């Protein structure tokens, strides 16, 4: 283990949004390696998980809980992520994605806690056809991307912190569905899906991201990284591959373009990012989108089917 690691045999990880898709993925993947706790507004009984039901807007109670818990690492996964909702309610988006993030960064700095902030590929405008790197200019074209970028700035003002830009999917324990789950259930219900051929992204399954976060904290990485799949794939190609891997015979997947959709907020058409910096610094391989879907299938069978 790296001598500069923030991880020890009895270290604690504090997760905001711990019942969300990534928060739960972190708990499930890392619960044997660390003491996992945190906060969420959802009240769901998860065996082995103890957490507080506190609003992130109640920052005084959050700070009190953090002070009592004394975590080594705080992973901030909670955010207002619905792009159209952010566009309709920019003040709410700024309050949660920017202001709460800034306050958490200040708290972590006071208590000497390493903060890991989960950001997004939506900070890019999509005008450059290459895979975006950490050195490329971030130019958000919607409120969601802007408020998340402002959150990045707040977190990175403290040198020990870590920001991961990503695009996740996986298994939810809440009623809402990830992109992968939505495709699966829609096809199972024999629906016709109109999938974009002109929007590409670099998705990563949440359990793989959880493992990357753990390894990055072991190595005490800091600064900005793209924690995403290797390469990119269109939304249409992703759906076709998922149907193939899951061996789903029902449902139809049709090609369409994003300009045909009535979306309130502007979307970047090219969201593909490069993870070379992260792979180099951690000396790892991150799954391609196709490999990731196969991983998702195995986890799905384990979680949903009991196989």
C-alpha positions as CSV (number, residue, x, y, z in Angstrom):
1,X,0.0,0.0,0.0
2,X,1.2,3.5,-0.8
3,X,2.8,5.1,2.3
4,X,0.9,8.3,1.5
5,X,-2.4,6.5,1.4
6,X,-5.4,8.0,3.3
7,X,-6.7,4.4,3.7
8,X,-5.9,2.3,6.7
9,X,-7.4,-0.9,8.1
10,X,-10.1,1.1,10.0
11,X,-10.8,4.0,7.7
12,X,-14.3,5.4,7.2
13,X,-16.0,6.6,4.1
14,X,-18.9,9.1,4.3
15,X,-21.2,9.2,1.3
16,X,-23.8,11.8,0.4
17,X,-26.7,10.3,-1.4
18,X,-25.8,6.9,-0.1
19,X,-29.1,5.4,-1.2
20,X,-28.6,6.7,-4.8
21,X,-27.3,4.5,-7.6
22,X,-23.6,5.3,-7.0
23,X,-23.9,5.7,-3.2
24,X,-25.4,2.2,-3.0
25,X,-22.8,0.9,-5.4
26,X,-20.0,2.2,-3.2
27,X,-21.5,0.6,-0.2
28,X,-22.1,-2.8,-1.8
29,X,-18.6,-2.9,-3.4
30,X,-16.5,-1.5,-0.6
31,X,-18.4,-2.6,2.6
32,X,-15.8,-5.3,3.2
33,X,-12.9,-2.9,2.8
34,X,-14.1,0.1,4.8
35,X,-16.7,1.4,7.2
36,X,-19.3,3.0,5.0
37,X,-21.9,5.6,6.3
38,X,-23.4,8.8,5.1
39,X,-26.7,10.7,4.5
40,X,-29.7,10.5,2.3
41,X,-33.3,11.6,2.3
42,X,-34.5,8.2,1.2
43,X,-35.5,5.9,4.0
44,X,-34.6,2.4,2.8
45,X,-33.6,-0.5,4.9
46,X,-30.3,-1.9,3.6
47,X,-28.8,-4.8,5.6
48,X,-25.5,-3.8,7.1
49,X,-25.9,-0.1,6.2
50,X,-26.4,2.6,8.9
51,X,-26.9,6.2,7.8
52,X,-28.6,9.4,8.8
53,X,-31.7,10.9,7.1
54,X,-30.6,14.5,6.8
55,X,-31.2,17.1,4.1
56,X,-28.0,18.4,2.6
57,X,-29.5,21.9,2.9
58,X,-29.3,21.5,6.7
59,X,-25.6,22.1,6.5
60,X,-25.2,22.6,10.3
61,X,-26.7,19.1,11.0
62,X,-24.5,17.7,8.2
63,X,-21.4,19.2,9.7
64,X,-22.4,17.9,13.2
65,X,-22.8,14.4,11.8
66,X,-19.5,14.6,9.9
67,X,-17.7,15.8,13.1
68,X,-19.2,12.9,15.1
69,X,-18.5,10.3,12.4
70,X,-14.9,11.4,11.8
71,X,-14.5,10.0,8.3
72,X,-11.2,9.8,6.4
73,X,-12.9,10.4,3.0
74,X,-16.2,12.1,2.0
75,X,-17.6,11.1,-1.4
76,X,-20.1,13.6,-2.6
77,X,-22.5,11.8,-5.0
78,X,-25.7,13.7,-4.3
79,X,-26.8,16.2,-6.9
80,X,-29.7,17.5,-9.0
81,X,-29.0,15.5,-12.1
82,X,-32.2,15.8,-14.2
83,X,-31.0,18.1,-16.9
84,X,-34.4,19.5,-17.8
85,X,-35.3,20.0,-14.2
86,X,-32.1,22.0,-13.7
87,X,-33.0,24.2,-16.6
88,X,-36.5,24.8,-15.2
89,X,-35.2,25.4,-11.7
90,X,-31.7,27.0,-12.0
91,X,-31.8,28.3,-8.4
92,X,-32.4,24.8,-7.0
93,X,-29.6,23.4,-9.3
94,X,-27.2,26.1,-8.1
95,X,-28.1,25.6,-4.5
96,X,-27.5,21.9,-4.5
97,X,-24.9,21.3,-7.2
98,X,-22.8,24.4,-6.4
99,X,-23.5,26.0,-3.0
100,X,-23.9,22.7,-1.0
101,X,-20.8,21.4,-2.7
102,X,-18.8,24.5,-1.7
103,X,-20.0,24.2,1.9
104,X,-19.0,20.5,2.1
105,X,-15.6,21.3,0.7
106,X,-15.1,23.9,3.4
107,X,-16.2,21.4,6.1
108,X,-13.9,18.8,4.8
109,X,-11.0,21.2,4.8
110,X,-11.6,22.2,8.4
111,X,-11.7,18.6,9.5
112,X,-8.9,17.5,7.3
113,X,-11.1,15.1,5.3
114,X,-10.3,14.1,1.7
115,X,-13.3,15.0,-0.5
116,X,-14.1,13.1,-3.7
117,X,-16.6,14.9,-5.9
118,X,-18.5,13.1,-8.6
119,X,-18.9,15.5,-11.6
120,X,-20.2,15.0,-15.1
121,X,-19.3,14.9,-18.8
122,X,-22.0,17.6,-19.3
123,X,-19.3,20.3,-18.6
124,X,-18.4,20.0,-22.3
125,X,-20.2,21.6,-25.3
126,X,-19.6,18.7,-27.6
127,X,-18.2,20.7,-30.4
128,X,-14.8,18.9,-30.5
129,X,-15.0,15.4,-32.1
130,X,-12.1,13.9,-30.2
131,X,-12.4,12.4,-26.7
132,X,-12.2,15.2,-24.2
133,X,-9.2,15.3,-21.8
134,X,-8.8,17.0,-18.5
135,X,-6.8,19.7,-20.2
136,X,-9.7,20.7,-22.6
137,X,-11.7,23.8,-21.9
138,X,-15.0,23.0,-20.1
139,X,-17.8,25.0,-21.8
140,X,-21.2,23.9,-20.4
141,X,-24.3,24.6,-22.5
142,X,-26.9,23.9,-19.9
143,X,-27.6,24.8,-16.2
144,X,-26.8,21.3,-15.0
145,X,-23.3,21.3,-16.6
146,X,-22.6,24.9,-15.4
147,X,-23.6,24.2,-11.8
148,X,-21.5,21.0,-11.7
149,X,-18.5,22.8,-13.1
150,X,-18.9,25.4,-10.4
151,X,-18.9,22.6,-7.9
152,X,-15.6,21.3,-9.3
153,X,-14.0,24.7,-8.8
154,X,-15.2,24.8,-5.2
155,X,-13.8,21.3,-4.5
156,X,-10.5,21.8,-6.3
157,X,-9.6,25.0,-4.3
158,X,-8.3,22.5,-1.7
159,X,-5.3,20.6,-3.0
160,X,-6.0,17.2,-1.4
161,X,-9.4,16.8,-3.0
162,X,-10.3,14.7,-6.0
163,X,-12.8,15.3,-8.8
164,X,-14.1,12.6,-11.1
165,X,-16.0,13.5,-14.3
166,X,-18.1,10.5,-15.3
167,X,-21.3,9.2,-16.8
168,X,-22.7,6.3,-14.8
169,X,-25.4,3.6,-15.1
170,X,-26.1,0.5,-13.0
171,X,-28.6,-0.9,-10.6
172,X,-30.9,1.2,-8.5
173,X,-32.5,0.2,-5.2
174,X,-34.9,3.2,-5.5
175,X,-37.8,3.1,-7.9
176,X,-36.1,5.4,-10.5
177,X,-34.2,3.7,-13.3
178,X,-30.7,4.2,-14.7
179,X,-30.2,4.4,-18.5
180,X,-29.3,0.7,-18.6
181,X,-32.3,-0.3,-16.5
182,X,-34.7,1.8,-18.6
183,X,-33.6,0.1,-21.8
184,X,-33.9,-3.3,-20.2
185,X,-37.4,-2.8,-18.8
186,X,-38.7,-1.0,-21.9
187,X,-37.6,-3.9,-24.1
188,X,-39.0,-6.5,-21.7
189,X,-42.3,-4.6,-22.0
190,X,-42.1,-4.9,-25.8
191,X,-41.8,-1.2,-26.3
192,X,-40.3,0.6,-29.2
193,X,-37.3,2.7,-28.3
194,X,-36.1,5.7,-30.4
195,X,-32.4,5.9,-29.6
196,X,-30.1,8.7,-30.7
197,X,-27.4,8.0,-33.3
198,X,-25.9,11.4,-33.0
199,X,-25.1,11.5,-29.2
200,X,-22.1,9.5,-28.0
201,X,-20.8,9.1,-24.4
202,X,-18.3,7.0,-22.4
203,X,-20.4,5.2,-19.8
204,X,-19.1,3.3,-16.8
205,X,-21.0,0.9,-14.6
206,X,-21.2,2.1,-11.0
207,X,-19.5,-0.9,-9.3
208,X,-16.4,-0.4,-11.5
209,X,-16.4,3.3,-10.6
210,X,-16.6,2.4,-6.9
211,X,-13.5,0.2,-7.2
212,X,-11.7,3.1,-9.0
213,X,-12.6,5.5,-6.3
214,X,-11.2,3.1,-3.7
215,X,-8.0,2.6,-5.6
216,X,-7.6,6.3,-6.2
217,X,-7.9,7.0,-2.5
218,X,-5.3,4.2,-1.8
219,X,-2.9,6.0,-4.1
220,X,-4.0,9.4,-2.7
221,X,-4.7,10.9,-6.1
222,X,-5.8,14.5,-6.1
223,X,-7.0,16.9,-8.8
224,X,-9.2,16.3,-11.8
225,X,-9.7,13.0,-13.6
226,X,-12.0,11.5,-16.1
227,X,-13.4,8.3,-14.6
228,X,-15.3,6.9,-17.6
229,X,-15.5,4.0,-20.0
230,X,-12.6,3.5,-22.5
231,X,-13.7,4.9,-25.8
232,X,-17.3,6.1,-26.6
233,X,-20.5,4.7,-28.0
234,X,-23.7,6.2,-29.3
235,X,-27.0,5.9,-27.3
236,X,-28.3,3.7,-30.2
237,X,-25.3,1.4,-30.2
238,X,-25.5,1.1,-26.4
239,X,-29.1,-0.1,-26.6
240,X,-28.4,-2.5,-29.4
241,X,-25.5,-4.0,-27.5
242,X,-27.5,-4.3,-24.2
243,X,-30.3,-6.1,-26.0
244,X,-27.8,-8.5,-27.5
245,X,-25.9,-9.2,-24.2
246,X,-29.1,-9.6,-22.2
247,X,-30.6,-11.9,-24.9
248,X,-33.8,-9.9,-25.1
249,X,-36.1,-10.9,-28.0
250,X,-38.9,-8.5,-27.3
251,X,-39.0,-4.7,-28.1
252,X,-37.8,-2.7,-31.0
253,X,-34.9,-0.3,-31.2
254,X,-35.1,2.4,-33.8
255,X,-32.7,5.0,-34.9
256,X,-33.4,8.7,-34.4
257,X,-31.5,12.0,-33.9
258,X,-31.6,14.3,-30.9
259,X,-32.9,17.2,-32.9
260,X,-36.2,15.3,-33.3
261,X,-36.7,15.1,-29.5
262,X,-38.4,17.9,-27.6
263,X,-35.9,18.5,-24.9
264,X,-36.0,21.7,-22.7
265,X,-32.3,21.9,-22.1
266,X,-29.6,21.9,-24.7
267,X,-27.6,18.7,-24.8
268,X,-24.0,18.1,-25.9
269,X,-24.0,15.7,-28.8
270,X,-20.5,14.5,-28.2
271,X,-19.8,13.6,-24.6
272,X,-17.0,11.1,-25.1
273,X,-14.1,11.5,-22.7
274,X,-10.5,10.1,-22.5
275,X,-9.6,8.2,-19.3
276,X,-5.9,7.8,-20.2
277,X,-4.7,10.0,-17.4
278,X,-6.5,7.9,-14.8
279,X,-5.5,4.6,-16.3
280,X,-1.9,5.7,-16.4
281,X,-1.8,7.0,-12.8
282,X,-3.6,3.9,-11.4
283,X,-2.0,1.4,-13.8
284,X,-5.4,-0.1,-14.6
285,X,-7.7,-0.9,-17.6
286,X,-11.2,0.5,-17.5
287,X,-13.9,-1.3,-19.4
288,X,-15.0,-0.3,-22.8
289,X,-18.7,0.4,-23.1
290,X,-19.2,-3.1,-24.6
291,X,-17.2,-4.7,-21.8
292,X,-19.1,-2.6,-19.3
293,X,-22.5,-3.9,-20.6
294,X,-21.3,-7.5,-20.1
295,X,-20.3,-6.6,-16.5
296,X,-23.7,-5.0,-16.0
297,X,-25.4,-8.2,-17.2
298,X,-23.5,-10.4,-14.7
299,X,-24.3,-8.0,-11.9
300,X,-27.9,-7.9,-13.0
301,X,-28.3,-11.7,-12.9
302,X,-26.7,-11.7,-9.4
303,X,-28.9,-8.9,-8.1
304,X,-32.2,-9.4,-9.8
305,X,-32.4,-13.0,-10.9
306,X,-30.5,-14.6,-8.0
307,X,-28.2,-16.5,-10.4
